[in-house]
Amino acid sequence: MDLENGDYQLLAGSVVLGLLVLFYGGTFVMSLFIGKKNENADGYMTAGNKIGFGVSAASMTATWIWASSMYASATSGYTYGISGPIHYGLWGALMILFIYPFGRRIRAVAPKAHTLAEVMYARHGRSSQLMLAGSNILGSVISLTSNFIAGGALIALLSPFSFRQGIIAVAAGILLYTLWSGFRASVLTDFAQVVAMLGAVVIIIPVVFFAAGGPGLFQSGASNLSAQQSNFFSSDAFMNQGAPYIAAVLAYAIGNQTIAQRLFSVREDLIKPTFITATIGYGATIIGFGMLGVIALYTGMTPIDGDINNLIPQMAVTYLGPVLLCVFFIMILGSLSSTADSDLAALSSIAMADIYGQSVGKKNANPKTMLLVGRITMILATAAGLFFASGKMNILDLLVFVGALWGALVFPVIASFYWKKVTNMAFTISSLAALGLFLPVRFEWISMDGLTGYIVDIVSIVGIGVVLGLMSFGFFGLKVARIIGIAAIAIVAPFAFGTLHEYAVLSGSLVAYSVSTVVCYLMSVRSKQDFDFSTIKDHVGDFDPVETITSDSDHVATAK
């Protein structure tokens, strides 16, 4: 990496090592206070299902505000101009809000669950469980990878250390404190991390803005923007960033085990305030941080080595002094760690509950073996994340891809919690069909010229109705959802038909929603199944009935 031609303020290697030891050493000490000699398997996965408002809201906010979301928001601002961070941060924030009505239903049906896939096993059977668990494993590994990439880029640009040394240091530090107490370590350290992040953001963004030129920058740097980048209502930004992210983040909300894990851990009566608070915290932080990308665009900055993942650290070393550079370092470290430890906790829970627990049966599961499986999973996941991170993939592309992938499961999962007729076959076939059509559309494996493009347009337009209908359903019920979904299709069709297939990311996501919904509905509507939802709680519950987590769970629960 060539820094010789730039005027950059770097941190000494000893300073970076000190900050890493301070941050990860401190979080490890926190985890020691909540650890148990005789660990409880259920506490390791969901912290006793009774976390209070303060800790749960902070944890949800910290998990959603990850380094990748900061980097991706700034990338969006740099790529699409001033409307980019709005499209990224606003829709991401609203998706947190859209989770809670579904979350209340999920929690009512399965109050003691550990994973959504575990509930799907009780609702449908093994194939549905494995599909949801498999998608979550893939999603969490990709998320873990993107956070390691962010950490590696941070350390490589701010210090004498290399990218590879950076990802190893970050991975080792996160594994160190998460391995000991699992999900509880993730949740409690999130509280400290989110306080550090929010405080740093309030200071750093204004400092960078004024150091780069202040209000005068919008005049002096206007020539660096294209017509679309300078337009707040840019159609380019909406079609390539806003619209795909609306679809992708709804999928994240329903399919992501890191979110589901917090849903199952918070006290049931605190679900609504927890998600509303996280909505506000995420939106304000991510939109504000994305403006760093806009500032970089106005200044005419070119990312070092042409790697857009370097943009945010590059802004920091260009405009911040040594003290604020240290604050910035801790802020990014906290944001990536808060999500990476959540990914490790999610993966361990999937391995414990869905792979081991359901294979041997809840009554036959050995809690000590479950804990061993969970910890081994964390180690293997960290190794996998390091391997993939060495490829330095584009973070924004990773996020959109996995979000669209989960889109194939959104309708089958939601319908399975409300509609008695949904069958295991309908769930499985609809999800596979959606995935099978999503991949060639998303990666343009087939030509979109002529009839094929028009068919994709029709299917995608139906997907728009599905997305808006699902969003409405959680808050207003089925009748309103149907009206909004049908109205959306009728309003959008004249404008979208003939052009929608030109946007591969957006149309791929919409195809996944549309196909899974139509196939699942057609296969279920005439089924004779009349599922009794009250039976789920009899099949989903604690694996470790011995209560050994009283002291620290009560401590967490009292943080309201």
C-alpha positions in Angstrom: 0.0 0.0 0.0 1.5 3.3 -1.1 1.1 6.1 1.3 4.1 8.1 0.3 2.2 10.5 -1.9 -0.4 11.5 0.7 -0.2 13.6 3.8 -1.3 11.0 6.3 -1.2 10.9 10.1 -0.5 7.3 11.1 -0.5 5.6 14.6 2.7 4.1 15.9 2.7 0.3 16.1 3.0 0.4 19.8 0.0 2.7 20.1 -2.1 0.3 18.0 -1.0 -2.7 20.0 -1.9 -0.8 23.2 -5.4 0.1 21.9 -6.0 -3.5 20.9 -4.9 -4.8 24.3 -7.0 -2.1 26.0 -10.1 -2.8 24.0 -10.0 -6.6 23.8 -8.5 -7.0 27.2 -11.2 -4.9 28.7 -14.0 -6.9 27.0 -12.4 -10.2 28.1 -12.3 -9.0 31.7 -16.0 -8.2 31.4 -16.7 -11.7 30.1 -14.9 -13.2 33.1 -17.3 -11.5 35.5 -20.3 -13.1 33.8 -18.7 -16.5 33.2 -19.6 -19.6 35.1 -17.5 -22.6 36.1 -20.5 -24.8 35.4 -21.9 -23.1 32.3 -25.6 -23.4 31.4 -26.2 -24.4 27.7 -29.4 -22.3 27.4 -27.8 -19.3 29.1 -24.9 -19.6 26.6 -27.4 -19.2 23.8 -30.1 -16.8 25.0 -29.1 -15.5 28.5 -32.2 -16.9 30.2 -34.8 -15.1 28.0 -35.0 -12.2 30.4 -32.6 -9.4 29.4 -33.8 -5.9 30.3 -34.5 -2.9 28.2 -31.2 -1.0 28.6 -28.9 -3.9 27.7 -31.2 -5.3 25.0 -31.7 -2.0 23.2 -27.9 -1.3 23.3 -27.2 -4.8 22.0 -29.6 -4.5 19.2 -28.3 -1.1 18.2 -24.6 -2.2 18.4 -25.3 -5.4 16.4 -27.1 -3.5 13.6 -24.4 -0.8 13.6 -21.5 -2.8 12.5 -18.3 -1.7 10.8 -19.6 -3.0 7.5 -22.7 -0.8 7.7 -20.6 2.2 8.5 -18.3 1.4 5.6 -21.2 0.5 3.2 -23.1 3.7 4.1 -19.9 5.8 3.3 -19.5 3.8 0.1 -23.0 4.6 -0.8 -22.4 8.3 -0.2 -19.2 8.2 -2.2 -20.9 6.4 -5.1 -24.3 8.0 -5.2 -23.9 11.4 -3.6 -25.8 13.0 -0.8 -28.9 10.7 -1.1 -26.8 7.6 -0.8 -26.5 7.5 3.0 -30.2 8.4 3.3 -31.2 5.4 1.3 -28.8 3.1 3.2 -29.5 4.4 6.7 -33.2 5.3 6.6 -34.4 2.0 5.1 -32.1 0.0 7.4 -33.5 1.8 10.4 -37.1 1.3 9.3 -36.5 -2.4 8.8 -35.6 -2.7 12.5 -38.9 -1.2 13.3 -40.7 -3.6 11.0 -39.2 -6.6 12.8 -41.0 -6.1 16.1 -44.6 -7.0 15.2 -43.4 -10.3 13.7 -41.1 -10.7 16.6 -44.0 -10.5 19.1 -45.8 -13.2 17.2 -42.7 -15.4 16.9 -42.0 -15.0 20.7 -45.6 -15.8 21.6 -45.5 -19.0 19.6 -42.1 -20.1 20.8 -41.2 -18.2 24.0 -38.2 -20.5 24.9 -36.7 -20.9 21.4 -33.0 -20.4 20.6 -33.1 -20.2 16.8 -35.7 -19.6 14.2 -34.6 -22.8 12.5 -35.4 -24.7 15.7 -39.0 -23.4 15.5 -39.2 -24.3 11.8 -38.3 -27.9 12.9 -41.3 -28.0 15.3 -43.5 -26.3 12.7 -42.5 -28.3 9.6 -39.7 -30.8 9.9 -36.1 -31.3 9.2 -35.8 -29.9 5.6 -37.2 -26.5 6.5 -35.0 -26.3 9.6 -31.9 -27.1 7.6 -32.7 -24.6 4.9 -33.1 -21.8 7.4 -30.1 -22.9 9.5 -28.0 -23.3 6.3 -28.8 -19.8 5.1 -28.0 -18.4 8.5 -24.7 -20.2 8.6 -23.8 -18.7 5.2 -25.1 -15.3 6.2 -23.2 -15.2 9.5 -20.0 -16.4 7.9 -20.3 -13.6 5.2 -21.0 -11.1 7.9 -18.1 -12.3 10.0 -15.9 -12.1 6.9 -16.9 -8.5 6.1 -16.2 -7.4 9.7 -12.7 -8.9 9.5 -12.2 -7.1 6.2 -13.2 -3.8 7.8 -10.8 -4.5 10.7 -8.0 -5.4 8.5 -8.4 -2.3 6.3 -8.6 -0.2 9.5 -5.3 -1.5 10.9 -3.5 -1.5 7.6 -4.2 2.1 6.9 -3.8 3.5 10.4 -0.6 1.7 11.4 2.5 0.0 10.1 0.9 -3.4 10.3 -0.4 -5.3 7.2 -4.0 -6.2 6.3 -3.4 -9.9 7.1 -1.9 -9.0 10.5 -4.9 -6.8 11.2 -7.6 -9.4 10.5 -5.7 -11.9 12.6 -5.5 -9.5 15.6 -9.2 -8.6 15.3 -10.3 -12.2 14.9 -8.2 -13.4 17.9 -9.5 -10.5 20.1 -13.2 -11.2 19.4 -12.9 -14.9 19.8 -11.0 -14.4 23.1 -14.0 -12.8 25.0 -16.9 -14.4 23.1 -15.7 -18.0 23.5 -15.9 -17.9 27.3 -19.6 -16.9 27.9 -21.2 -17.0 24.4 -24.2 -14.8 23.8 -24.1 -13.2 27.3 -20.6 -12.0 26.6 -21.8 -10.5 23.3 -24.8 -8.8 24.8 -23.0 -7.2 27.8 -20.0 -6.0 25.9 -22.4 -4.5 23.3 -23.5 -2.1 25.9 -20.0 -0.6 26.5 -19.3 -0.8 22.8 -22.4 1.2 21.7 -21.7 3.9 24.2 -18.2 4.3 22.8 -19.4 4.2 19.2 -22.1 6.8 19.6 -19.9 9.2 21.6 -17.1 8.9 19.0 -19.5 9.5 16.1 -20.8 12.8 17.6 -17.2 14.1 17.8 -15.5 12.7 14.7 -18.0 13.5 11.9 -18.1 17.3 12.6 -14.3 17.4 13.0 -13.7 15.7 9.6 -16.4 18.0 8.0 -14.8 21.2 9.1 -11.2 19.9 8.5 -12.2 19.1 4.9 -13.5 22.6 4.3 -16.7 23.0 6.2 -19.8 24.5 4.4 -17.7 26.0 1.7 -16.8 22.5 0.5 -20.3 22.1 -1.1 -19.4 25.0 -3.5 -15.7 24.3 -4.0 -16.2 20.6 -4.6 -19.4 20.6 -6.6 -17.5 20.0 -9.8 -16.4 16.6 -8.5 -20.1 15.4 -8.6 -22.1 14.1 -11.5 -25.6 15.3 -12.1 -27.1 12.2 -10.4 -24.7 12.5 -7.4 -25.7 16.1 -6.8 -29.4 15.3 -7.0 -31.0 14.5 -3.7 -33.8 12.7 -5.5 -31.4 10.7 -7.7 -33.1 7.9 -9.5 -29.7 6.2 -9.9 -29.3 6.1 -6.1 -32.8 4.8 -5.5 -32.7 2.1 -8.1 -29.2 0.8 -7.4 -29.1 1.4 -3.6 -32.4 2.4 -2.0 -34.8 -0.1 -3.6 -32.5 -3.1 -3.4 -31.8 -2.3 0.3 -35.5 -2.0 1.2 -35.9 -5.6 0.0 -32.5 -6.9 1.4 -32.9 -5.5 4.9 -36.4 -7.0 5.3 -34.8 -10.3 4.5 -32.1 -9.6 7.1 -34.8 -8.8 9.7 -36.6 -12.1 9.3 -33.8 -14.5 8.4 -30.9 -13.2 10.5 -30.1 -15.4 13.6 -28.2 -12.5 15.3 -31.5 -10.5 15.4 -33.6 -13.6 16.2 -31.2 -14.4 19.1 -31.9 -11.0 20.7 -35.6 -11.4 20.1 -35.5 -14.6 22.1 -33.4 -13.2 24.8 -35.1 -9.9 25.7 -38.0 -9.9 28.1 -41.2 -10.4 26.1 -42.9 -7.2 27.3 -39.9 -5.2 26.2 -39.7 -6.2 22.5 -41.4 -3.1 21.2 -39.4 -0.4 23.1 -36.2 -2.3 22.4 -36.7 -2.3 18.6 -38.0 1.3 18.5 -34.9 2.6 20.4 -32.6 0.6 18.1 -34.4 2.1 15.0 -33.6 5.6 16.1 -30.0 4.9 17.2 -29.1 3.1 14.0 -30.7 5.6 11.6 -29.0 8.6 13.2 -25.6 7.0 13.4 -25.4 5.4 10.0 -26.8 8.3 8.0 -24.4 10.6 9.8 -21.4 8.3 9.2 -22.3 7.9 5.6 -21.8 11.6 5.1 -18.1 10.9 5.4 -18.4 9.3 2.0 -20.2 12.4 0.7 -17.4 14.6 2.0 -14.8 12.3 0.4 -16.7 12.7 -2.9 -16.7 16.5 -2.7 -13.0 16.6 -1.9 -12.2 14.5 -4.9 -10.5 11.8 -2.8 -9.5 8.6 -4.6 -9.5 5.4 -2.4 -6.0 4.1 -1.9 -5.2 1.1 -4.1 -8.6 1.7 -5.8 -10.1 -0.3 -2.9 -13.3 1.4 -1.7 -13.0 -0.5 1.7 -10.1 1.8 2.4 -12.2 5.0 2.1 -13.2 5.5 5.7 -9.8 4.8 7.3 -8.3 7.0 4.6 -10.6 9.9 5.6 -9.5 9.4 9.2 -5.8 9.5 8.6 -6.2 12.5 6.4 -8.2 14.8 8.6 -7.8 13.6 12.2 -5.0 14.3 14.7 -3.4 11.5 16.8 -5.9 11.7 19.7 -9.0 11.6 17.6 -7.4 9.0 15.4 -7.2 6.8 18.5 -10.9 7.6 19.2 -11.8 6.7 15.6 -9.8 3.4 15.9 -11.8 2.4 19.0 -15.1 3.4 17.4 -14.6 1.2 14.4 -13.1 -1.6 16.5 -16.2 -1.5 18.7 -18.6 -1.5 15.8 -17.1 -4.4 14.0 -16.6 -6.4 17.2 -20.2 -5.9 18.4 -21.4 -7.6 15.3 -18.7 -10.2 14.8 -19.2 -11.5 18.3 -23.0 -11.7 17.5 -22.2 -13.8 14.4 -20.1 -16.2 16.5 -22.8 -16.5 19.1 -25.4 -17.0 16.3 -23.3 -19.7 14.7 -22.7 -21.5 18.0 -26.4 -21.5 18.7 -27.3 -23.0 15.3 -24.7 -25.7 15.9 -25.9 -26.4 19.4 -29.6 -26.3 18.9 -30.2 -27.2 15.3 -27.3 -29.5 14.4 -26.6 -31.3 17.7 -29.7 -30.7 19.8 -32.3 -31.6 17.2 -30.2 -34.6 15.9 -30.2 -36.4 19.3 -33.5 -34.9 20.6 -34.1 -32.4 23.3 -34.5 -35.0 26.0 -31.2 -36.7 25.1 -29.0 -33.7 24.5 -26.1 -33.4 26.9 -25.6 -29.8 28.0 -21.8 -30.2 28.4 -21.5 -31.6 24.9 -23.7 -28.7 23.6 -21.3 -26.2 25.1 -18.3 -28.0 23.5 -20.0 -28.0 20.1 -20.8 -24.3 20.5 -17.2 -23.4 21.4 -15.7 -25.5 18.6 -18.1 -23.9 16.2 -16.8 -20.4 17.2 -13.2 -21.5 16.5 -14.0 -23.0 13.2 -16.1 -20.0 12.1 -13.3 -17.6 13.0 -10.9 -19.7 10.9 -13.4 -19.6 8.0 -13.9 -15.9 8.3 -10.1 -15.3 8.2 -9.8 -17.5 5.1 -12.5 -15.6 3.2 -11.4 -12.2 4.5 -8.0 -12.6 2.9 -9.8 -12.2 -0.5 -10.8 -8.6 0.5 -14.2 -8.7 -1.2 -16.4 -5.6 -1.6 -18.5 -5.2 1.6 -21.5 -3.6 0.0 -21.8 -6.5 -2.5 -21.6 -9.0 0.3 -24.4 -7.4 2.2 -26.8 -7.1 -0.7 -26.1 -10.6 -1.8 -26.9 -12.3 1.5 -29.9 -10.1 2.1 -31.4 -11.1 -1.3 -30.5 -14.7 -0.6 -32.6 -14.5 2.6 -35.4 -13.0 0.6 -36.2 -16.4 -0.8 -37.2 -17.4 2.8 -39.1 -14.4 4.0 -42.6 -15.2 3.0 -42.4 -19.0 3.8 -41.1 -18.1 7.3 -43.6 -15.4 8.1 -46.5 -17.5 6.7 -45.4 -20.4 8.8 -46.1 -18.4 12.0 -49.6 -17.2 11.0 -51.1 -19.6 8.4 -52.1 -23.1 9.5 -52.1 -24.4 5.9 -48.4 -24.0 5.1 -46.8 -27.4 4.6 -43.2 -28.5 4.8 -43.2 -29.3 1.1 -44.5 -25.8 0.3 -41.8 -24.2 2.4 -39.0 -26.2 0.9 -40.1 -26.1 -2.8 -40.9 -22.4 -2.7 -37.6 -21.5 -1.2 -35.6 -23.6 -3.6 -37.5 -22.3 -6.6 -36.9 -18.7 -5.5 -33.2 -19.4 -5.0 -33.0 -21.1 -8.3 -34.4 -18.1 -10.2 -32.6 -15.5 -8.0 -29.1 -16.6 -8.9 -29.3 -16.3 -12.7 -31.1 -13.0 -12.5 -28.8 -11.5 -9.9 -25.6 -12.6 -11.6 -26.9 -12.1 -15.2 -26.2 -15.7 -16.2 -29.0 -15.4 -18.8 -29.7 -12.7 -21.4 -32.3 -10.2 -20.4 -33.1 -9.2 -23.9 -36.6 -9.8 -25.4 -39.1 -12.0 -23.8 -36.9 -13.1 -20.8 -36.5 -9.5 -19.7 -40.3 -8.9 -19.8 -41.0 -12.0 -17.8 -38.4 -10.9 -15.2 -40.2 -7.5 -15.1 -43.6 -9.1 -14.4 -42.2 -11.3 -11.7 -40.3 -8.4 -10.1 -43.4 -6.2 -10.1 -45.3 -8.8 -8.2 -42.3 -8.9 -5.8 -42.8 -5.2 -5.1 -46.3 -5.9 -4.0 -45.1 -8.8 -1.8 -42.5 -6.6 -0.1 -44.9 -3.7 0.7 -47.6 -6.1 1.6 -45.4 -7.9 4.1 -44.3 -4.7 5.6 -48.0 -3.6 6.1 -49.1 -7.0 7.3 -47.1 -6.9 10.5 -48.7 -3.6 11.7 -52.1 -3.6 10.1 -53.1 -7.1 9.3 -54.0 -9.2 6.3 -56.8 -7.0 4.8 -54.7 -3.9 4.7 -51.6 -5.8 3.4 -53.6 -7.2 0.5 -54.9 -3.7 -0.5 -51.4 -2.1 -0.3 -49.8 -5.0 -2.1 -52.3 -5.0 -5.0 -52.2 -1.2 -5.2 -48.4 -1.2 -5.3 -48.4 -3.6 -8.2 -51.0 -1.5 -10.1 -49.2 1.8 -9.5 -45.7 0.6 -10.3 -46.4 -1.7 -13.3 -46.7 1.1 -16.0 -43.4 2.6 -15.0 -41.4 -0.6 -14.2 -42.4 -2.9 -17.0 -39.7 -2.9 -19.7 -37.0 -1.4 -17.5 -36.8 -3.2 -14.2 -34.7 -6.1 -15.5 -31.9 -3.6 -16.2 -31.2 -3.4 -12.5 -29.9 -6.9 -11.7 -29.5 -6.4 -7.9 -33.0 -5.1 -7.4 -34.8 -7.4 -9.8 -32.9 -10.5 -8.4 -34.2 -9.6 -4.9 -37.7 -9.0 -6.1 -37.8 -12.3 -8.0 -36.8 -14.1 -4.9 -39.7 -12.6 -2.9 -42.2 -13.1 -5.7 -41.4 -16.7 -6.6 -41.3 -17.9 -3.0 -44.6 -16.2 -2.2 -46.5 -17.4 -5.2 -45.3 -21.0 -5.0 -45.7 -21.2 -1.3 -49.3 -19.9 -1.5 -50.3 -22.1 -4.4 -48.9 -25.2 -2.7 -50.6 -24.4 0.6 -54.0 -22.9 -0.2 -55.6 -26.3 -0.9 -53.7 -28.3 1.7 -55.7 -30.0 4.4 -53.2 -29.2 7.1 -54.6 -27.5 10.1 -51.5 -26.9 12.3 -52.0 -26.2 16.0 -49.5 -23.4 16.9 -49.9 -24.1 20.6 -47.9 -27.4 20.2 -44.7 -25.6 19.2 -43.9 -24.5 22.7 -44.1 -28.2 23.8 -41.3 -29.1 21.3 -39.1 -26.0 21.6 -37.6 -25.1 25.0 -34.7 -25.4 27.4 -32.1 -28.1 26.7 -30.5 -27.6 30.1 -33.2 -27.5 32.8 -30.8 -27.0 35.7 -30.8 -23.2 36.5 -27.2 -22.2 37.0 -27.3 -18.7 35.5 -29.2 -16.8 38.3 -26.7 -14.2 39.3 -25.6 -12.9 35.9 -29.0 -13.3 34.2 -30.7 -11.4 37.0 -28.0 -8.7 36.7 -28.7 -8.4 33.0 -32.5 -8.4 33.5 -32.3 -5.5 36.0 -30.6 -3.2 33.5 -33.8 -1.6 32.4 
